[in-house]
Amino acid sequence: MVDNERLYKLYEAMMKVEFITTKEIKELGFTQHDIAKLVEDGTLIRVQRGFYNFGNVDSLFMYAVIL
């Protein structure tokens, strides 16, 4: 399960770059299963293999506001 603290870290990291890599997401504590769930939920969009971008910005922004 993806917790709010990790989602906030993802939000902060993605605010600094155009794309984020699988490696960078995993360094934030996410598993491959977590990443797949975020893509399924629309929070992340897989741009190409190993590269992700914001999907549903509102959902990520929500986590930034909560924390």
C-alpha positions as a printed Julia matrix, in Angstrom:
67×3 Matrix{Float64}:
  0.0    0.0     0.0
  1.23   3.47   -0.85
  1.35   5.75    2.17
  0.97   9.51    2.2
  4.56  10.18    3.28
  5.99   8.42    0.23
  3.46  10.1    -2.05
  4.52  13.47   -0.68
  8.16  12.62   -1.43
  7.12  11.64   -4.96
  5.24  14.91   -5.35
  8.29  16.91   -4.19
 10.63  15.0    -6.51
  8.37  15.43   -9.52
  8.01  19.17   -8.96
 11.73  19.51   -9.76
 11.92  17.51  -13.0
  9.98  16.93  -16.21
 10.11  13.12  -15.9
 11.02  10.76  -13.09
 12.65   7.39  -13.62
 11.74   4.04  -12.14
 15.06   4.07  -10.28
 14.3    7.46   -8.72
 10.81   6.35   -7.69
 12.23   3.2    -6.08
 14.82   5.3    -4.23
 11.85   7.08   -2.62
 10.74   3.74   -1.17
  8.21   2.57   -3.76
  8.07  -1.01   -4.99
  7.36  -2.09   -8.55
  3.88  -3.06   -7.36
  3.36   0.45   -5.92
  4.38   2.02   -9.23
  2.0   -0.24  -11.15
 -0.83   0.74   -8.79
 -0.08   4.46   -9.25
 -0.18   3.99  -13.03
 -3.41   2.01  -12.76
 -4.96   4.76  -10.59
 -3.86   7.44  -13.05
 -1.55   9.18  -10.58
  1.43   8.43  -12.84
  1.61   8.06  -16.59
  4.26   5.81  -18.11
  5.8    7.99  -20.82
  8.13   5.26  -22.01
  9.9    2.35  -20.42
 11.43   3.57  -17.16
 10.09   7.15  -17.38
  7.0    8.53  -15.68
  5.18  11.84  -15.49
  2.24  13.26  -13.58
 -1.02  11.64  -14.45
 -3.76  12.92  -12.24
 -2.06  16.0   -10.79
 -4.97  16.59   -8.43
 -4.34  13.31   -6.66
 -0.65  14.1    -6.13
 -1.43  17.67   -5.1
 -3.88  16.33   -2.52
 -1.02  14.5    -0.79
  1.09  17.65   -0.7
 -1.75  19.58    0.91
 -2.47  16.84    3.46
  1.11  16.79    4.69
